[in-house]
Amino acid sequence: MKTLMFILTGLVSWQAHALQVTVTIPPLAAMVKPYLTPDDTLTVLLSPGASPHGFQFRPSHLTALNEADLILTVGSGVDRWADKAIRQMMAERAASADDKTPTPVWVVMQKQPGLAVLPKRATADGGDAHQHGHEAHDAHDSHGHEETETQENQIHGDAQTVAPLKMDGHTWLSVHNAGLMIEAIGEAIATLKPQEAERIRAQQETNLVALAEADQAIQTQLASVEKVPYLVLHDAFQYFEKRYHLNNQGAIQVSAEVKPSVKRVLALRQRIQSNGIQCVFKEPQFSDKQLRYITRGLDVKIGELDPLGRNQSHQSYPEFIQGLAMQYRACLE
């Protein structure tokens, strides 16, 4: 059986019961939801439409962690704001664990073997295209990077050793990575519900087949627009773009915290005109004020890309990733 990287303690005494599952971001909810029964409870810490930048824990978030049987995190700068609270809660649970309140399982997606990791791209003006504040404060963690080819023509790095400041943390936007995450989630739930292991592993296979079918459908769906040039608000989509050979010409914002300078605004307006940019994509998590200022008076469409699935009601991951493909096509065709 494939080795899975997750924290697994206190499971000997688990009895059949409804699961309490807590995840950090909506795409992880989409991955786990197909495995759950109507009796199980799913909580997402990041509210729909919210940005992970500057996330603040509320009492309800801490309650969701304290009551969880299973916790899912990406493990990159995107949700590392949750790590301290989770570690503290797990230490407290471990200290007082008994047959009725065992320590929860914590699955960190970034630790799954074979995960494809990409370094952040450099902007035209020499800065990091995605120097996010939510990753910048994680410099004390160490990750490594090996350049090998994957089936997606992505750079395949070891997420245990890639420097966080150099790694693009939006790893769930790769269908290759999503498959590994879906497998890991299924194995964790099968361990928590051994009496339902057969059903869970059958669902795991169904989920992976659905993912492969979605991947094929997206390749067909985007083939006619793969050469159309566009800009994004910030560089969050390269895992998806490399898989489907899309023509991203750059990002409006180098950082979510730092707005473009006047010089950069003028350069972006020139790029839109000289490169024949057809669409500039905003994101629902951020204000589009700067984007609309940059595109004012230019013959360019405004689209929307949502890497977090704001309005998706925790539907399956294949539906989430196909929804993202539809957002691309709607503005590029």
Secondary structure by P-SEA (a helix, b strand, c coil): cccccccccccccccccccbbbbccaaaaaaacccccccbbbbbccccccccccccccaaaaaaaaaccbbbbccccccccaaaaaaaaaaaaaacccccccbbbbbccccccbbbbbccccccccccccccccccccccbbbbbbbbbcccccccccccccccccccccccccaaaaaaaaaaaaaaaaaacccaaaaaaaaaaaaaaaaaaaaaaaaaaacccccccccccccccaaaaaaacccccccccccccccccaaaaaaaaaaaaaacccbbbbbccccaaaaaaaaccccbbbbbbbccccccccccaaaaaaaaaaaaaaccc
